[in-house]
Amino acid sequence: MSTAPFGSFGFKVELNLGGGDGGQNHGCFQEVSGISAQLNVTDLVEGGANHTTHKLINNASFSNITLKRGLCNIGLYKWIEQFINGGVSQRMSGTITIYGDALGNDGKPLPVQKIQFRNAIPVKWDGPALNVSQDAIATETLELAHEGLTVSNA
């Protein structure tokens, strides 16, 4: 395994609606952010022990993951619309695969790390910013709240 850091430009996002096997690629995402885990702690001050404050570990918390892509279909909005309208809606799990510089026998980059999130729900969708004076790709952004991360070597 290489000790050189991986680039941030080679990745793939697969989304599973309903937690089943076999991810679906809902378009090519150009940006993923918010991959973060944090342990929450409580300070405990002990009487007579003025030299220290004890730290008690509480629960873990995970920041929302934000996915950004070129606007190409309405599939992701339809998913959040189910939650908005109170209809039957499913949580989503997903995998973010990071690729390194090494190539496999087929000439494609080899995966080096996988980040999986589980039981995600959509909490925000931003549609495209439209401006007649700019020559830019229309993008959409989806923010997901989820129940945890698993990070592993690919």
C-alpha positions in Angstrom: 0.0 0.0 0.0 1.3 3.5 -0.9 2.1 6.0 1.8 1.4 8.9 -0.6 -1.9 10.8 0.0 -4.7 10.0 -2.4 -6.1 12.7 -4.7 -9.5 14.1 -4.1 -10.5 14.1 -7.8 -11.0 10.3 -8.4 -14.2 9.1 -6.8 -17.5 7.4 -7.5 -20.8 7.7 -5.5 -23.2 4.8 -5.4 -26.6 5.2 -3.8 -28.9 2.4 -2.6 -32.5 3.2 -2.1 -34.0 0.9 0.6 -30.6 -0.5 1.7 -30.4 -3.3 -0.9 -27.3 -4.6 -2.6 -26.1 -3.2 -5.8 -25.6 0.6 -5.8 -27.2 2.8 -8.4 -25.2 5.6 -9.9 -27.6 8.6 -9.9 -25.3 10.6 -12.2 -21.7 11.7 -11.9 -21.2 13.7 -8.8 -18.7 16.5 -9.1 -18.3 17.2 -5.4 -18.8 15.4 -2.1 -18.4 17.2 1.2 -19.3 16.8 4.9 -17.7 13.4 5.5 -17.1 13.8 9.2 -17.4 11.9 12.5 -17.1 13.3 16.0 -17.1 11.9 19.5 -19.0 14.1 21.9 -17.6 14.5 25.4 -18.8 15.8 28.8 -16.5 17.5 31.2 -16.6 16.1 34.7 -15.0 18.3 37.4 -14.0 16.3 40.4 -14.0 18.1 43.8 -10.5 18.4 45.2 -8.8 17.5 41.9 -8.0 21.0 40.7 -5.3 19.8 38.3 -7.6 18.1 35.8 -11.0 17.9 34.3 -12.1 14.3 33.4 -13.6 13.8 29.9 -16.5 11.3 29.6 -17.3 10.0 26.2 -20.9 10.4 25.1 -22.3 9.4 21.7 -20.8 9.8 18.2 -22.3 12.3 15.8 -21.9 12.6 12.0 -22.2 15.7 9.9 -24.5 15.8 6.9 -23.1 14.7 3.6 -23.5 17.0 0.6 -23.6 15.7 -2.9 -23.3 18.1 -5.9 -23.8 17.1 -9.6 -24.8 18.5 -12.9 -28.6 18.6 -13.3 -29.5 15.7 -15.6 -32.8 14.2 -14.3 -35.3 14.6 -11.5 -34.6 11.3 -9.7 -33.0 12.8 -6.5 -35.7 15.5 -6.2 -38.4 12.8 -6.6 -36.9 11.0 -3.6 -37.0 14.1 -1.3 -40.5 14.9 -2.7 -41.7 11.6 -1.2 -40.6 12.8 2.3 -42.1 16.3 1.7 -45.5 14.9 0.7 -45.6 12.3 3.5 -45.8 9.4 1.2 -44.1 6.1 1.5 -40.4 6.9 1.5 -37.3 4.8 2.0 -34.0 5.7 3.6 -30.9 5.4 1.4 -27.4 4.0 2.0 -24.4 4.7 -0.1 -20.8 4.1 -0.9 -18.2 6.7 -1.8 -15.2 4.9 -3.5 -11.9 6.8 -3.7 -9.5 5.8 -6.5 -5.7 6.0 -6.5 -3.2 6.5 -9.2 -2.5 2.8 -9.8 -4.2 1.1 -12.7 -5.6 -2.4 -12.8 -5.1 -4.9 -15.7 -8.1 -3.4 -17.4 -6.5 0.1 -17.4 -8.9 1.5 -15.0 -7.9 3.2 -11.7 -7.9 0.9 -8.6 -10.0 1.8 -5.6 -8.0 2.6 -2.5 -10.7 3.4 0.1 -14.5 3.1 0.6 -16.6 5.3 2.8 -20.1 3.9 3.5 -23.0 5.8 5.0 -26.3 4.2 6.2 -29.9 5.1 6.7 -29.7 8.5 5.0 -32.6 10.8 4.6 -32.7 13.9 2.4 -32.7 17.1 4.4 -32.1 19.7 1.7 -32.2 20.0 -2.1 -30.9 23.0 -3.9 -31.8 23.4 -7.5 -29.7 25.2 -10.1 -28.8 28.8 -10.0 -29.8 30.1 -13.4 -28.2 33.2 -15.0 -28.5 34.1 -18.6 -25.2 36.0 -18.6 -23.1 32.9 -17.5 -22.1 29.9 -19.5 -22.1 27.3 -16.7 -23.6 23.9 -16.1 -26.8 23.8 -14.1 -26.1 21.9 -10.9 -28.2 20.5 -8.0 -27.1 19.8 -4.5 -28.5 17.2 -2.1 -27.8 17.2 1.6 -28.2 13.9 3.5 -28.5 13.3 7.2 -27.3 9.7 8.0 -26.8 7.4 11.0 -23.2 6.5 10.6 -20.0 6.0 8.6 -17.8 3.0 7.9 -14.4 3.6 6.4 -12.4 0.8 5.0 -9.5 0.0 2.6 -10.9 -1.1 -0.8 
